[in-house]
Amino acid sequence: MKLPHSVSGALRTFSYFLASGTHNMLEGVQYLDLYGKEPSAIEHTYAILVNVLEVNDKGEVTNLKHAEKRATDFLHSYCDPSFRVEPPFEDWELRLY
């Protein structure tokens, strides 16, 4: 079974805005230098996005903004240790599979 178009579209769109440095949830966060230098930060960002994404019985993503917020909050906190993620991450959000 292939990923539903809603899921692949969510991943594609998130990837574009993240890689272009234009994601509105990361405005002012200097993270582009992590690409190629600290790949685990980007890996964890995507893991959180995918772990938090939910789909309905039709395969449509139902919580994209929330999943993006959790993922971008991680990246923000990675780049700025004074940034506090609220609520704190739960273990299941951070798991790498």
N, C-alpha and C positions, 0 to 999 in steps of 0.2 A: 504494500500500500504506500502510495506517495503522500507527501505532506499536502494538506489542503492549500489552495492558492492563497487563502487568507493568511496562513502561517508563513508561507514563502514570501508573500508580499510584505508582511510585517518585518521579517528578517532583512529583506532587501532594502526597505525604506530606512530602517534603523541603521543599517550598515552605511548607506549613502551619507546620511546626516552625521553619523559618528566620524567616518573617514574624511569627510570634507571639512570638518571643524565647524559645522553650522547647526549642530543640534541645539535647539532653543533651551533645553534643560541644562546645557553645559556652557552657557554664555559666560565669558570671563574666566573659565577654567582652562589652564594651559596644559592640555593633555596630548596634543598631537605628537610631541616628541617621544611619547611612549611607544609608538609604532616602530618596530624594529629594534628597540632598545630594551623594553620591558614587556615582552609579549604576554606574560602571565597576567598583567593588569587587564589587558584587552580580553584575554581568555576568560577571566573571571566575570568581566562585564557581560559578555555574551552568555555565560553559564547562568547568571542571575536572570537575564532577560528570558531565556528559554525555560528556566525552572519556574518562573512566576507566570508566564503566559498560560492562559486558559482558553479552551475552545468549547463551543457548544456542540450539540449532537449533529449539527450540519457542518462542523469543521471550521466555523467562523471564530476568529479571535474575539473574545469578549472583554478583555482588560488590557489592551495595548498600552494606553497611557500610564496605567499603574505599573506594568512590567517595565516600561521605559524609565519611569521615575526611579524604581528600585535599582535598575542597572546603572543609570547615570549618577544616582546618589553614591553608589559604590565607587565609581570612577572619580567623582568629585572628592570623596573622602580619601582616596588613594593619593590624589595630587595635593590635597590640602588637609593634613591631619587634624586641623582645628575644626573642620566641617563635621558635624555630628549627624549621623543618619537616624532619622526618627520615623517609625519605631526602629530599634536596632534590628539587624538582620537575624533571621532564624536560621538554624543549621541547614534546613532543607533548601533554603534559597541559595546558599553558597556552595552546595555540592557540585563537584566535577564528576561527570559520568564518562 
